[in-house]
Amino acid sequence: MTKFIKTLLVVICLTGSGAVLAAETVEVGIDGVEGRVLDNVREFLSIEQQKSDPDLNEARIRRLHRNASEEIKQALEPFGYYDPSIRAELTRENEIWRANYHIDPGTPVRVENIDIRVIGEDEKDEEFQKLARDFPLRKGDILEHGRYESGKRAFQALAAERGYLNAHLPRHEIKVRLEQHAADITLHFDTGPRYRFGKITFIQPSDPEKSYYDPEFLARYSLFKPGDPYSTARLFELQNALSDSDYFASVEVKTRRDQIQDREIPVEVTLEPRNKHRYLAGIGYGTDTGARGTLGWENRHVTDSGHLLRADLRLSEIKSNFIARYRIPTRNPRTDRIEFISSWLYNNPVTSKSETLLVGASHTVFRGSGWLETMYLNYQMENFTVGDQSGQSNMLLPGISWSRVDADSRIYTRHGTRLLLDIKGTDPLLGSNTRFLQVRAQGKLIRPLGEKGRVILRGDAGVSYVGEFAKLPASLRFFTGGDQTIRGYGYNTLGPIDPRTGKVVGGEQLLVGSAEYEYSLTEKWSGAVFFDVGNALDDWRQKFKKGTGVGARWKTPIGLVRVDVAWAISEPGDPWKFHLVIGPDL
């Protein structure tokens, strides 16, 4: 019994002791400063950082409070306040400690003299001179240490990026004169010599089962050559270019500074090729095409110089095709290429039916400012029926196009542009059974509107000069209507109508415009409203068709799933149509 009573007393004592040692509650108040200065004070204040510590007790609170004034002074100095007045108060009410700090930051220290110099072998380098001119602190500014450090780091970062490996700061200091509330800044930056690129070595697997690419071909991906001034940006461009080529599963670009000779830095590129063959399969649905399926095969390594062979078969209820391409990378393999193509296309929308066989060749080159120029020559045979018109065309079709895509992301674009201009034509002198010249321009513009919205503008215009329209095949006539043109109408159901049959026969001209606003509702879902207008025409004076509606968007890794309900407001009764499209923005 005595033992039980002793144990009970010990438990009671321990419990009571736990109550006495319970964590104290502290509230911290700060006034007199705001914004970044206030944030920095809170970061420096130990009592603020430790106020939720479960082991906090009275003795520790008083010690933290005694240190607070000095901590506040340290927090103010980076913002130019060296002589503050601080009133610190610590009280306890209703079991709660209240620590209040009233701050008068005082007169700030301002920059009175500033000496920024670039010296060394390349002291005239315009990039360094620009940093000196644009240094974040100027005479008369409040002395903010963060801005000083930012300016100093900018010199060091530019030197590293441009290959000034021995660059240093022989003198960098701030002298503060408290009585005058003034500061003198001195920063002397010595560039040292600029290093150059050395030999580029490509390391590839020795396994005979792995693809091997000719180093001369790989070197064409590089925008620099041995002897050029060093630049880390050029290294990143090389890595990105090789990664984007689709030949390699991994790319590692690194410099060998341990092998520097005569100020030349060797570059080593380690490559892991992808599998030689790639197979593709997919199924989907679109209201313009109906149910569809895709099969594809690609040989990425026909030759050591990157020749590529690809074949794709696409089958759907309305449009089916088979395309085989042989691609030869040329001068700049990132953009330039020669391509041979052979294709079969069967198109069967409501308004027409056509079967086309095509063989051709094209040459694509980069023309600067993001523009790609493609010259092509196709031989095309087509059997077609449009309305009650039937025919067969055989034509040698030369053409040229210019295209440009600029986007922050091709999958889901916040800021992007796509432009295309295509000119083609033929004549009986080339062995064709018809004569025409066709010009077509397409564009799409996407821009953000607020944090969650974006505006999408789209346009499509074309004009044909035709000798005898009845001989122009269906694939070269203009139709419109559908998911990607004027919503609210069926695929290719809009265009000039034959007055004898009342059937759409296509036009010589095309003009379509669209405006859409999309607003993000959640991370994955957004809503949209849109207005489409246009038509395929024989005469610019003919009436345009209009469609408007609302839609839902769902973000996926392959692009948006777009679901739209659109009303054909140019038609009696405003009939509506459902549209479904899956794919990237640009």
C-alpha positions as CSV (number, residue, x, y, z in Angstrom):
1,M,0.0,0.0,0.0
2,T,2.8,2.3,0.9
3,K,4.5,1.6,-2.4
4,F,1.3,2.4,-4.3
5,I,1.0,5.8,-2.5
6,K,4.6,6.7,-3.3
7,T,4.1,5.8,-7.0
8,L,0.9,7.9,-7.1
9,L,2.7,10.9,-5.6
10,V,5.5,10.6,-8.2
11,V,2.9,10.6,-11.0
12,I,1.1,13.6,-9.6
13,C,4.4,15.5,-9.2
14,L,5.5,14.7,-12.7
15,T,2.1,15.7,-14.1
16,G,2.2,19.0,-12.1
17,S,5.7,19.6,-13.3
18,G,4.6,19.1,-16.9
19,A,1.9,21.8,-16.4
20,V,4.4,24.2,-15.0
21,L,6.8,23.6,-17.9
22,A,4.2,24.0,-20.6
23,A,5.4,26.1,-23.6
24,E,4.9,29.9,-23.3
25,T,2.9,31.8,-25.9
26,V,4.6,34.8,-27.6
27,E,3.1,37.5,-29.9
28,V,5.5,39.7,-31.8
29,G,4.6,43.2,-33.1
30,I,6.7,45.4,-35.4
31,D,5.9,48.9,-36.6
32,G,7.7,51.7,-38.4
33,V,8.9,49.7,-41.4
34,E,7.2,47.8,-44.1
35,G,7.7,45.8,-47.3
36,R,11.1,44.2,-47.9
37,V,12.5,45.9,-44.9
38,L,9.9,44.5,-42.6
39,D,10.4,41.0,-44.1
40,N,14.1,41.2,-43.4
41,V,13.6,42.3,-39.8
42,R,11.3,39.3,-39.2
43,E,14.0,37.1,-40.7
44,F,16.7,38.5,-38.4
45,L,14.6,38.5,-35.2
46,S,15.3,35.3,-33.2
47,I,12.2,35.9,-31.0
48,E,10.1,35.9,-34.2
49,Q,11.7,32.7,-35.5
50,Q,11.4,30.8,-32.2
51,K,8.1,32.0,-31.0
52,S,6.4,28.7,-31.8
53,D,9.2,26.5,-30.2
54,P,7.5,24.0,-27.8
55,D,10.5,24.3,-25.4
56,L,10.2,28.1,-25.1
57,N,10.3,29.4,-21.5
58,E,10.4,32.7,-19.7
59,A,14.1,32.9,-19.3
60,R,14.7,32.2,-23.0
61,I,12.0,34.8,-24.0
62,R,13.7,37.5,-22.0
63,R,17.1,36.6,-23.5
64,L,15.8,36.7,-27.0
65,H,14.1,40.0,-26.3
66,R,17.4,41.5,-25.0
67,N,19.1,40.5,-28.3
68,A,16.2,41.9,-30.5
69,S,17.4,45.6,-30.8
70,E,20.9,44.5,-32.1
71,E,19.3,42.1,-34.5
72,I,16.9,44.8,-35.9
73,K,19.9,47.1,-36.5
74,Q,21.6,44.3,-38.5
75,A,18.5,43.8,-40.5
76,L,18.2,47.5,-41.4
77,E,21.8,47.9,-42.6
78,P,21.4,46.1,-45.9
79,F,18.7,48.8,-46.8
80,G,20.9,51.7,-45.9
81,Y,19.7,52.5,-42.4
82,Y,22.7,52.5,-40.1
83,D,21.4,54.8,-37.3
84,P,17.9,53.6,-36.3
85,S,16.0,54.3,-33.1
86,I,14.4,51.3,-31.6
87,R,12.0,51.1,-28.6
88,A,11.6,47.5,-27.4
89,E,8.8,46.5,-25.0
90,L,8.1,43.1,-23.4
91,T,4.9,42.5,-21.3
92,R,2.8,39.6,-20.2
93,E,-1.0,39.6,-20.1
94,N,-3.3,36.7,-19.5
95,E,-0.6,34.1,-19.9
96,I,0.6,35.6,-23.2
97,W,3.9,37.4,-23.8
98,R,3.8,40.4,-26.1
99,A,7.1,41.6,-27.6
100,N,6.6,45.0,-29.4
101,Y,9.3,46.8,-31.4
102,H,8.8,50.4,-32.5
103,I,11.3,51.3,-35.2
104,D,12.4,54.7,-36.5
105,P,14.9,53.7,-39.3
106,G,16.4,57.2,-39.3
107,T,18.1,59.0,-42.1
108,P,19.3,56.5,-44.8
109,V,22.8,56.4,-46.1
110,R,23.1,57.5,-49.7
111,V,25.7,56.8,-52.4
112,E,27.9,59.9,-52.7
113,N,30.8,58.6,-54.8
114,I,30.8,55.6,-57.1
115,D,33.8,54.2,-59.0
116,I,33.0,51.3,-61.4
117,R,35.8,50.3,-63.7
118,V,36.5,47.5,-66.2
119,I,40.2,46.8,-66.6
120,G,42.2,44.0,-68.2
121,E,42.8,42.6,-71.7
122,D,39.2,43.1,-72.8
123,E,38.3,46.2,-70.9
124,K,36.6,47.6,-74.1
125,D,34.2,44.6,-74.3
126,E,30.8,46.3,-74.8
127,E,28.9,43.7,-72.7
128,F,31.1,44.6,-69.6
129,Q,30.9,48.3,-70.4
130,K,27.1,48.0,-70.5
131,L,27.1,46.4,-67.0
132,A,29.2,49.3,-65.7
133,R,26.9,51.9,-67.2
134,D,23.8,50.1,-65.9
135,F,25.1,49.3,-62.4
136,P,22.1,49.0,-60.1
137,L,23.3,51.7,-57.7
138,R,23.9,55.3,-58.8
139,K,25.0,58.5,-57.1
140,G,22.2,59.7,-54.8
141,D,20.6,56.3,-54.3
142,I,20.0,54.8,-50.9
143,L,22.7,52.3,-50.2
144,E,21.0,48.9,-50.6
145,H,23.6,46.2,-50.2
146,G,21.4,43.7,-52.2
147,R,21.6,45.9,-55.3
148,Y,25.4,46.3,-54.9
149,E,25.8,42.5,-54.6
150,S,23.5,42.0,-57.6
151,G,25.6,44.3,-59.7
152,K,28.8,42.5,-58.6
153,R,27.4,39.1,-59.4
154,A,26.4,40.3,-62.9
155,F,30.0,40.9,-63.8
156,Q,31.0,37.5,-62.4
157,A,28.2,35.7,-64.2
158,L,28.9,37.4,-67.6
159,A,32.6,36.6,-67.3
160,A,31.8,32.9,-66.6
161,E,29.3,32.8,-69.5
162,R,31.8,34.4,-72.0
163,G,34.9,32.5,-71.1
164,Y,36.8,35.0,-69.0
165,L,38.0,32.2,-66.6
166,N,40.6,34.4,-64.8
167,A,38.3,37.4,-64.2
168,H,38.4,38.8,-60.7
169,L,37.7,41.8,-58.6
170,P,41.0,43.3,-57.4
171,R,39.1,46.0,-55.5
172,H,35.5,46.0,-54.3
173,E,34.4,47.8,-51.2
174,I,31.8,50.1,-49.6
175,K,33.0,52.8,-47.2
176,V,30.2,54.2,-45.1
177,R,30.6,57.6,-43.4
178,L,27.9,57.6,-40.7
179,E,28.2,61.2,-39.7
180,Q,27.5,62.4,-43.3
181,H,25.0,59.5,-44.0
182,A,27.1,58.9,-47.1
183,A,28.8,56.0,-48.8
184,D,31.6,55.6,-51.4
185,I,31.5,52.5,-53.7
186,T,34.5,51.2,-55.4
187,L,34.3,48.2,-57.8
188,H,37.2,47.4,-60.2
189,F,36.6,44.4,-62.4
190,D,39.6,42.8,-64.2
191,T,38.4,40.7,-67.2
192,G,41.7,38.8,-67.7
193,P,42.0,37.0,-71.1
194,R,39.1,35.5,-72.9
195,Y,39.3,31.7,-73.6
196,R,38.2,30.0,-76.8
197,F,36.6,26.7,-77.8
198,G,39.0,23.9,-78.4
199,K,38.4,20.6,-80.1
200,I,34.9,19.1,-80.0
201,T,34.9,15.3,-79.3
202,F,31.8,13.1,-79.7
203,I,31.7,10.0,-77.5
204,Q,29.4,7.3,-78.7
205,P,28.8,3.7,-77.7
206,S,31.2,1.1,-79.1
207,D,28.5,-1.5,-79.1
208,P,27.9,-2.6,-82.7
209,E,24.2,-3.0,-81.9
210,K,24.0,0.7,-81.2
211,S,23.7,3.4,-83.9
212,Y,26.8,5.4,-84.7
213,Y,26.7,8.8,-86.3
214,D,29.5,10.4,-88.3
215,P,31.2,13.1,-86.2
216,E,31.3,15.5,-89.2
217,F,27.5,15.2,-89.3
218,L,27.2,15.8,-85.5
219,A,29.5,18.8,-85.7
220,R,27.0,20.5,-88.0
221,Y,24.6,20.8,-85.0
222,S,27.1,23.2,-83.4
223,L,26.9,26.9,-83.8
224,F,30.6,27.2,-82.8
225,K,33.9,25.8,-84.1
226,P,37.3,25.4,-82.5
227,G,38.9,28.8,-82.1
228,D,35.6,30.7,-81.5
229,P,35.3,32.7,-78.3
230,Y,33.9,30.6,-75.5
231,S,30.2,30.9,-74.5
232,T,28.2,28.7,-72.2
233,A,25.1,29.8,-74.2
234,R,26.6,28.1,-77.2
235,L,27.1,24.9,-75.2
236,F,23.5,24.9,-74.1
237,E,22.4,25.4,-77.7
238,L,24.4,22.4,-78.9
239,Q,23.0,20.2,-76.1
240,N,19.4,21.3,-76.9
241,A,19.9,20.9,-80.7
242,L,21.2,17.3,-80.3
243,S,18.4,16.4,-77.8
244,D,15.8,17.8,-80.1
245,S,17.1,15.9,-83.1
246,D,15.3,12.8,-81.8
247,Y,18.4,10.7,-82.6
248,F,19.6,10.4,-79.0
249,A,18.1,9.3,-75.7
250,S,20.6,11.4,-73.7
251,V,23.1,14.1,-74.4
252,E,25.8,15.4,-72.1
253,V,27.9,18.4,-73.1
254,K,30.8,19.3,-70.8
255,T,34.1,21.2,-71.0
256,R,37.5,19.7,-70.1
257,R,39.2,22.5,-68.2
258,D,41.8,20.0,-67.1
259,Q,43.0,19.8,-70.7
260,I,43.2,23.6,-71.5
261,Q,46.0,24.5,-73.9
262,D,46.8,27.9,-75.3
263,R,43.6,29.2,-73.8
264,E,41.5,26.7,-75.7
265,I,38.9,24.7,-73.8
266,P,38.1,21.2,-75.3
267,V,34.5,20.2,-75.4
268,E,33.3,16.6,-74.8
269,V,29.8,15.4,-76.0
270,T,28.6,12.1,-74.7
271,L,25.8,10.6,-76.7
272,E,23.4,7.7,-76.0
273,P,21.5,6.9,-79.3
274,R,17.9,6.0,-79.3
275,N,16.7,2.7,-80.7
276,K,17.1,2.5,-84.5
277,H,13.4,1.7,-85.1
278,R,10.4,3.4,-83.6
279,Y,6.8,2.1,-83.9
280,L,3.7,4.2,-83.4
281,A,0.1,3.4,-82.9
282,G,-2.9,5.4,-81.8
283,I,-6.6,5.8,-81.9
284,G,-8.8,8.9,-81.6
285,Y,-11.9,10.7,-82.6
286,G,-12.6,14.1,-84.1
287,T,-15.9,15.5,-85.4
288,D,-14.2,16.4,-88.7
289,T,-12.7,12.9,-89.2
290,G,-14.9,10.6,-87.1
291,A,-13.1,7.7,-85.5
292,R,-9.5,7.4,-86.6
293,G,-6.5,5.2,-86.1
294,T,-2.8,5.7,-86.8
295,L,0.1,3.3,-87.4
296,G,3.7,4.5,-88.0
297,W,7.2,3.3,-88.4
298,E,10.5,5.2,-88.4
299,N,14.1,4.2,-89.1
300,R,16.2,6.9,-87.4
301,H,19.5,5.5,-88.7
302,V,19.4,4.7,-92.4
303,T,22.9,6.1,-92.8
304,D,25.6,7.5,-90.4
305,S,24.8,11.0,-91.6
306,G,21.3,11.0,-90.2
307,H,19.2,9.9,-93.1
308,L,15.7,9.0,-91.9
309,L,12.8,7.0,-93.3
310,R,9.3,7.2,-92.0
311,A,5.9,5.8,-93.0
312,D,2.5,6.6,-91.6
313,L,-0.9,5.1,-92.2
314,R,-4.0,7.1,-91.0
315,L,-7.5,5.7,-91.4
316,S,-10.7,7.5,-90.5
317,E,-14.3,7.6,-91.7
318,I,-13.8,10.8,-93.7
319,K,-10.1,11.1,-94.5
320,S,-7.4,8.4,-94.9
321,N,-3.9,8.6,-96.1
322,F,-0.5,6.8,-96.3
323,I,2.7,8.9,-96.4
324,A,6.2,7.7,-96.8
325,R,9.1,10.2,-96.3
326,Y,12.8,10.0,-96.8
327,R,14.7,12.8,-95.1
328,I,18.3,13.9,-95.7
329,P,19.7,16.5,-93.3
330,T,21.8,19.1,-95.1
331,R,23.9,22.1,-94.1
332,N,22.2,22.8,-90.7
333,P,20.5,19.6,-89.7
334,R,18.4,21.3,-87.1
335,T,16.4,23.0,-89.8
336,D,17.7,22.3,-93.3
337,R,16.8,19.1,-95.2
338,I,15.9,17.5,-98.5
339,E,12.9,15.3,-98.4
340,F,11.3,12.9,-100.8
341,I,7.7,12.0,-100.3
342,S,5.2,9.5,-101.7
343,S,1.6,9.5,-100.6
344,W,-2.0,8.3,-101.1
345,L,-4.9,10.3,-99.9
346,Y,-8.6,9.4,-99.8
347,N,-11.0,12.3,-98.8
348,N,-14.7,11.8,-98.5
349,P,-16.5,14.7,-96.8
350,V,-20.2,15.4,-97.5
351,T,-19.4,17.8,-100.4
352,S,-16.8,15.9,-102.4
353,K,-14.9,12.7,-102.9
354,S,-11.3,12.5,-104.1
355,E,-8.4,10.0,-104.3
356,T,-4.9,11.4,-104.8
357,L,-1.5,9.9,-105.5
358,L,1.5,12.1,-105.1
359,V,5.3,11.8,-105.4
360,G,7.5,14.8,-104.8
361,A,10.7,16.3,-103.4
362,S,11.3,19.4,-101.3
363,H,14.2,21.4,-100.0
364,T,13.9,23.3,-96.7
365,V,16.4,25.9,-95.5
366,F,16.5,28.4,-92.6
367,R,16.3,32.0,-93.7
368,G,16.8,33.8,-90.4
369,S,14.5,35.4,-87.8
370,G,12.8,32.0,-87.3
371,W,11.6,31.7,-91.0
372,L,11.8,28.4,-92.9
373,E,11.7,28.4,-96.6
374,T,10.6,25.3,-98.5
375,M,10.7,24.8,-102.2
376,Y,8.9,21.8,-103.6
377,L,8.0,20.0,-106.8
378,N,5.2,17.4,-106.7
379,Y,3.6,15.2,-109.4
380,Q,0.0,14.7,-108.4
381,M,-2.8,12.5,-109.9
382,E,-6.3,12.9,-108.6
383,N,-9.7,11.4,-109.3
384,F,-12.4,13.6,-107.9
385,T,-16.1,14.2,-107.7
386,V,-17.6,17.5,-106.5
387,G,-21.3,18.0,-106.7
388,D,-22.2,16.6,-110.1
389,Q,-18.7,17.4,-111.5
390,S,-16.2,14.6,-111.9
391,G,-12.8,14.7,-113.4
392,Q,-9.2,13.5,-113.4
393,S,-6.2,15.7,-113.0
394,N,-2.6,15.1,-113.7
395,M,-0.2,17.9,-112.8
396,L,3.4,18.8,-112.1
397,L,3.0,21.2,-109.3
398,P,6.0,23.5,-108.2
399,G,5.6,25.7,-105.2
400,I,7.3,27.6,-102.4
401,S,6.3,28.3,-98.8
402,W,7.6,30.3,-95.8
403,S,6.7,29.3,-92.3
404,R,7.5,30.4,-88.8
405,V,6.5,29.1,-85.3
406,D,7.5,31.0,-82.2
407,A,6.0,29.8,-78.9
408,D,6.8,29.4,-75.3
409,S,5.3,25.9,-75.6
410,R,3.9,24.1,-78.6
411,I,1.6,21.9,-76.4
412,Y,-0.1,24.6,-74.3
413,T,0.8,28.1,-75.5
414,R,0.6,31.2,-73.5
415,H,2.5,33.4,-75.9
416,G,3.0,32.2,-79.5
417,T,2.6,32.8,-83.2
418,R,2.3,30.5,-86.2
419,L,2.5,32.0,-89.7
420,L,2.5,30.3,-93.2
421,L,2.5,31.7,-96.7
422,D,2.3,29.2,-99.6
423,I,2.4,29.9,-103.3
424,K,1.9,27.1,-105.9
425,G,0.7,26.7,-109.5
426,T,1.1,24.9,-112.8
427,D,0.5,25.2,-116.5
428,P,-0.1,22.9,-119.5
429,L,3.5,23.8,-120.5
430,L,4.6,21.6,-117.6
431,G,2.5,18.7,-118.8
432,S,-0.5,19.4,-116.5
433,N,-4.0,19.3,-117.8
434,T,-5.0,22.5,-116.1
435,R,-3.7,26.0,-115.4
436,F,-3.8,27.8,-112.0
437,L,-1.9,29.9,-109.5
438,Q,-2.8,29.8,-105.8
439,V,-1.7,31.9,-102.9
440,R,-2.7,31.1,-99.3
441,A,-1.8,32.7,-96.0
442,Q,-2.5,31.3,-92.5
443,G,-1.8,32.7,-89.1
444,K,-2.5,32.0,-85.5
445,L,-1.8,34.4,-82.6
446,I,-2.0,33.4,-78.9
447,R,-1.4,36.0,-76.1
448,P,-2.0,36.0,-72.4
449,L,-4.8,38.2,-71.0
450,G,-4.4,38.4,-67.2
451,E,-3.0,35.6,-65.1
452,K,-5.6,33.0,-66.0
453,G,-6.8,34.1,-69.5
454,R,-5.6,34.1,-73.0
455,V,-6.8,35.3,-76.4
456,I,-6.5,33.2,-79.5
457,L,-6.8,34.8,-82.9
458,R,-6.8,32.8,-86.1
459,G,-7.0,33.8,-89.8
460,D,-6.9,32.0,-93.2
461,A,-7.0,33.7,-96.6
462,G,-6.5,32.3,-100.1
463,V,-7.0,33.2,-103.7
464,S,-6.8,31.1,-106.9
465,Y,-6.4,32.3,-110.5
466,V,-7.8,29.4,-112.5
467,G,-8.0,28.8,-116.3
468,E,-10.9,26.4,-116.1
469,F,-12.4,25.9,-112.7
470,A,-14.1,22.6,-113.6
471,K,-10.7,21.0,-114.1
472,L,-9.4,22.1,-110.7
473,P,-9.3,19.0,-108.5
474,A,-11.2,18.9,-105.2
475,S,-7.9,19.0,-103.1
476,L,-7.1,22.5,-104.6
477,R,-10.5,24.1,-104.3
478,F,-11.4,26.1,-101.2
479,F,-14.0,24.8,-98.7
480,T,-14.5,25.7,-95.1
481,G,-16.5,24.8,-92.1
482,G,-15.6,22.4,-89.2
483,D,-13.6,22.1,-86.0
484,Q,-10.6,24.1,-87.2
485,T,-12.3,26.7,-89.4
486,I,-15.9,27.9,-88.8
487,R,-17.5,26.0,-85.9
488,G,-21.3,25.3,-86.0
489,Y,-21.0,23.9,-89.5
490,G,-19.9,20.5,-90.8
491,Y,-16.5,19.7,-92.2
492,N,-16.0,21.4,-95.6
493,T,-19.8,22.1,-96.0
494,L,-19.3,25.8,-96.8
495,G,-18.5,27.2,-100.2
496,P,-20.0,28.4,-103.5
497,I,-23.1,26.4,-104.5
498,D,-23.9,25.2,-108.0
499,P,-27.3,26.8,-108.7
500,R,-28.4,23.8,-110.9
501,T,-27.8,21.1,-108.3
502,G,-27.8,23.1,-105.0
503,K,-24.6,21.4,-104.0
504,V,-21.4,22.9,-102.7
505,V,-18.7,22.8,-105.4
506,G,-15.9,24.8,-103.7
507,G,-14.5,28.3,-104.5
508,E,-11.5,30.2,-105.9
509,Q,-11.2,32.4,-102.8
510,L,-11.2,31.9,-99.0
511,L,-11.4,34.2,-96.0
512,V,-11.8,32.9,-92.5
513,G,-11.3,34.6,-89.1
514,S,-11.7,33.5,-85.5
515,A,-11.5,35.1,-82.1
516,E,-11.5,33.1,-78.8
517,Y,-11.1,33.9,-75.1
518,E,-10.1,31.1,-72.7
519,Y,-10.1,31.3,-68.9
520,S,-8.5,28.8,-66.6
521,L,-10.9,27.5,-64.0
522,T,-8.5,25.0,-62.4
523,E,-5.0,23.7,-63.1
524,K,-6.3,21.3,-65.7
525,W,-9.7,22.8,-66.8
526,S,-10.7,26.0,-68.6
527,G,-13.7,27.4,-70.3
528,A,-13.8,29.3,-73.7
529,V,-16.1,31.5,-75.7
530,F,-15.5,32.1,-79.4
531,F,-16.7,33.7,-82.6
532,D,-15.9,32.4,-86.1
533,V,-16.6,34.1,-89.5
534,G,-15.8,33.5,-93.1
535,N,-16.5,31.5,-96.2
536,A,-15.1,30.0,-99.4
537,L,-16.1,32.3,-102.2
538,D,-16.3,32.9,-106.0
539,D,-16.7,36.6,-105.4
540,W,-15.5,38.7,-102.4
541,R,-19.0,40.3,-102.3
542,Q,-20.7,37.1,-101.3
543,K,-21.9,36.7,-97.7
544,F,-19.8,35.3,-94.9
545,K,-21.1,32.6,-92.5
546,K,-20.9,33.1,-88.8
547,G,-20.6,30.7,-85.9
548,T,-20.4,31.3,-82.1
549,G,-20.3,29.1,-79.0
550,V,-18.8,28.0,-75.8
551,G,-16.3,25.3,-75.0
552,A,-14.4,23.4,-72.3
553,R,-10.7,22.6,-72.4
554,W,-8.8,19.9,-70.6
555,K,-5.0,19.9,-70.4
556,T,-3.3,16.6,-71.2
557,P,0.4,15.8,-71.9
558,I,-0.3,15.6,-75.6
559,G,-2.2,18.9,-75.8
560,L,-5.7,20.2,-75.1
561,V,-8.9,18.2,-75.4
562,R,-11.3,20.8,-76.9
563,V,-15.0,20.3,-76.6
564,D,-17.2,23.0,-78.2
565,V,-20.9,23.6,-78.7
566,A,-21.3,26.0,-81.6
567,W,-24.3,27.7,-83.2
568,A,-24.5,28.4,-86.9
569,I,-26.0,31.9,-86.4
570,S,-26.2,32.6,-90.2
571,E,-28.7,29.8,-90.7
572,P,-32.4,29.8,-89.9
573,G,-33.1,28.6,-86.4
574,D,-29.4,28.9,-85.3
575,P,-28.7,25.1,-85.5
576,W,-26.0,23.8,-83.2
577,K,-23.2,21.4,-83.7
578,F,-20.8,19.5,-81.3
579,H,-17.1,19.7,-82.0
580,L,-14.2,17.6,-80.4
581,V,-10.5,18.2,-81.2
582,I,-7.4,16.8,-79.4
583,G,-3.9,18.1,-80.0
584,P,-1.4,20.9,-79.3
585,D,-2.0,24.6,-79.7
586,L,0.6,25.3,-82.4
